[in-house]
């Protein structure tokens, strides 16, 4: 069975976009971790749930 070249190109574009979005979310998480936040959960790489880490007295 032959694959449609347009479909495979579209699939590559979509995956590339998803990878870019995932990288942006991870960069934001890493940035916030340096400022007292910690990652609690990540939903498929696009929604990151974080919480503020309070220093102990």
Secondary structure, 3 states (H helix, E strand, C coil): CCCCHHHHHHHHHHHHHHHHHHHHHHHHHHHHHCCCEEEEEEECCCEEEEEECCCCC
